[in-house]
């Protein structure tokens, strides 16, 4: 009976902590900020790679874009699920860029401005390849910076694992993009 009372007390305490929001034993505010910032960041990368199919004939750029899309789309879904589980606001896909804006004209790490995205959409051929790769290198560096913050200060093991994969994958992709840029 004593164990049952202790178990009920522990469950009630956990429920109160979870209901209060904020930091919990499984995640903290760094994890929340990571997911809330990385969702629109990844969505913008997906928007950028969606332009590739109609603006380049470069098979290596197309292959890279396919890999980026295949990696980041399910990561958006994963992070959205975390935020929902944590009862935290989820950035909407439709307003991803606007929700990631931090003040007038300033965006999060590596994010492209609306003007940058319009310029990319209005370009094709080798000029597109150069612009796309240059912008995506900056974009990836921003993701690496955000991932490093999560690795250092996050608590939620799956988020820290995802951040480590992002950092590794996108560092490798930056090297690939720099090699591709040298051949255009």
C-alpha positions as CSV (number, residue, x, y, z in Angstrom):
1,X,0.0,0.0,0.0
2,X,2.8,2.4,0.9
3,X,4.3,1.8,-2.6
4,X,1.0,2.5,-4.2
5,X,0.7,5.8,-2.4
6,X,4.3,6.7,-3.4
7,X,3.6,5.8,-7.0
8,X,0.4,7.9,-7.1
9,X,2.3,10.9,-5.5
10,X,5.1,10.6,-8.1
11,X,2.6,10.4,-11.0
12,X,0.7,13.5,-9.7
13,X,4.0,15.4,-9.3
14,X,4.9,14.5,-12.9
15,X,1.5,15.6,-14.1
16,X,1.8,18.9,-12.4
17,X,5.2,19.5,-13.9
18,X,4.0,18.6,-17.4
19,X,0.9,20.8,-17.1
20,X,3.1,23.8,-16.1
21,X,5.0,23.6,-19.4
22,X,8.6,24.8,-19.7
23,X,11.4,22.6,-18.7
24,X,10.6,19.0,-17.8
25,X,12.8,16.1,-17.0
26,X,12.9,15.0,-20.6
27,X,13.3,18.3,-22.4
28,X,14.1,21.9,-21.8
29,X,13.7,25.3,-23.4
30,X,16.8,24.8,-25.5
31,X,15.1,21.7,-27.1
32,X,11.9,23.7,-27.7
33,X,13.7,26.6,-29.3
34,X,15.8,24.2,-31.4
35,X,12.7,22.5,-32.9
36,X,10.8,25.8,-33.3
37,X,13.7,27.4,-35.1
38,X,14.8,24.4,-37.2
39,X,11.3,23.6,-38.6
40,X,11.1,26.9,-40.6
41,X,14.8,26.7,-41.3
42,X,14.4,23.2,-42.9
43,X,11.2,24.3,-44.6
44,X,13.1,27.1,-46.4
45,X,15.7,24.6,-47.5
46,X,13.0,22.4,-48.9
47,X,11.5,25.4,-50.7
48,X,15.0,26.1,-52.1
49,X,15.5,22.6,-53.3
50,X,12.1,22.5,-54.9
51,X,13.3,25.1,-57.3
52,X,16.1,22.9,-58.6
53,X,14.0,20.6,-60.8
54,X,13.0,23.4,-63.1
55,X,16.1,25.6,-63.0
56,X,19.1,23.4,-63.6
57,X,20.3,20.6,-65.8
58,X,23.3,19.9,-63.5
59,X,22.8,16.3,-62.3
60,X,25.1,16.8,-59.3
61,X,23.1,19.8,-58.1
62,X,19.9,17.8,-58.6
63,X,21.3,14.8,-56.7
64,X,22.3,17.0,-53.8
65,X,18.9,18.7,-53.8
66,X,17.2,15.3,-53.7
67,X,19.3,14.2,-50.7
68,X,18.6,17.5,-48.8
69,X,14.8,17.1,-49.5
70,X,14.8,13.4,-48.4
71,X,16.6,14.3,-45.1
72,X,14.9,17.4,-44.1
73,X,11.3,16.7,-44.8
74,X,11.0,13.8,-42.3
75,X,13.0,15.8,-39.8
76,X,10.3,18.6,-40.0
77,X,7.7,15.9,-39.2
78,X,9.7,14.6,-36.3
79,X,10.3,18.0,-34.7
80,X,6.6,18.9,-35.2
81,X,5.7,15.8,-33.3
82,X,8.0,16.7,-30.4
83,X,6.5,20.2,-30.1
84,X,3.0,18.8,-30.2
85,X,3.9,16.2,-27.5
86,X,5.4,19.0,-25.4
87,X,2.3,21.2,-25.9
88,X,4.5,23.9,-27.4
89,X,3.6,26.1,-30.4
90,X,4.5,24.6,-33.8
91,X,5.5,27.0,-36.6
92,X,3.1,26.7,-39.5
93,X,4.6,25.6,-42.8
94,X,2.8,28.4,-44.6
95,X,4.4,31.1,-42.5
96,X,7.7,29.3,-41.8
97,X,9.9,32.1,-43.0
98,X,7.9,34.9,-41.3
99,X,7.7,33.0,-38.0
100,X,11.5,32.6,-38.0
101,X,12.2,36.3,-38.5
102,X,13.8,38.0,-35.5
103,X,13.0,41.7,-35.9
104,X,12.7,43.9,-39.0
105,X,14.7,42.5,-41.8
106,X,16.8,40.1,-39.7
107,X,16.4,36.4,-40.0
108,X,17.6,33.4,-38.0
109,X,21.0,31.8,-38.7
110,X,21.5,31.2,-42.4
111,X,17.9,32.1,-43.4
112,X,17.4,33.8,-46.8
113,X,15.4,36.9,-47.1
114,X,12.3,37.1,-49.2
115,X,14.4,39.1,-51.8
116,X,17.0,36.3,-51.8
117,X,14.3,33.7,-52.4
118,X,12.8,35.7,-55.2
119,X,16.2,36.2,-56.9
120,X,16.8,32.5,-56.7
121,X,13.4,31.7,-58.2
122,X,14.1,34.1,-61.1
123,X,17.4,32.5,-62.1
124,X,18.3,29.4,-64.1
125,X,21.2,27.5,-65.5
126,X,24.7,28.0,-64.2
127,X,23.7,31.3,-62.5
128,X,21.1,29.4,-60.6
129,X,23.6,26.7,-59.6
130,X,26.0,29.2,-58.3
131,X,23.4,31.2,-56.4
132,X,21.7,28.0,-55.1
133,X,25.0,26.5,-53.8
134,X,26.2,29.7,-52.3
135,X,22.9,30.3,-50.5
136,X,22.6,26.7,-49.4
137,X,26.2,26.8,-47.9
138,X,25.2,29.8,-45.8
139,X,21.9,28.1,-44.9
140,X,23.6,24.9,-43.9
141,X,26.1,26.8,-41.7
142,X,23.1,28.4,-39.9
143,X,21.7,24.9,-39.3
144,X,25.0,23.7,-38.0
145,X,25.2,26.7,-35.6
146,X,21.7,25.9,-34.3
147,X,22.5,22.2,-34.0
148,X,25.6,23.0,-32.0
149,X,23.5,25.1,-29.5
150,X,21.2,22.1,-29.1
151,X,24.0,19.7,-28.6
152,X,25.5,21.9,-25.9
153,X,22.4,22.9,-24.0
154,X,19.5,20.6,-24.9
155,X,18.2,17.9,-22.6
156,X,16.0,15.8,-24.9
157,X,18.2,12.9,-26.2
158,X,16.4,12.5,-29.5
159,X,16.8,16.2,-30.3
160,X,20.5,16.1,-29.4
161,X,20.9,13.0,-31.6
162,X,19.1,14.8,-34.5
163,X,21.2,17.9,-34.0
164,X,24.4,15.8,-34.1
165,X,23.2,14.2,-37.4
166,X,22.3,17.6,-38.8
167,X,25.8,18.9,-37.9
168,X,27.5,15.9,-39.5
169,X,25.4,15.7,-42.6
170,X,25.3,19.3,-43.4
171,X,29.1,19.7,-42.8
172,X,29.6,17.0,-45.4
173,X,27.1,18.6,-47.7
174,X,28.9,22.0,-47.4
175,X,32.1,20.3,-48.6
176,X,30.3,18.8,-51.5
177,X,28.7,22.2,-52.4
178,X,32.1,23.9,-52.3
179,X,33.5,21.3,-54.7
180,X,30.5,21.7,-57.0
181,X,30.9,25.5,-56.9
182,X,34.5,25.1,-58.1
183,X,33.3,23.2,-61.2
184,X,30.7,25.7,-62.4
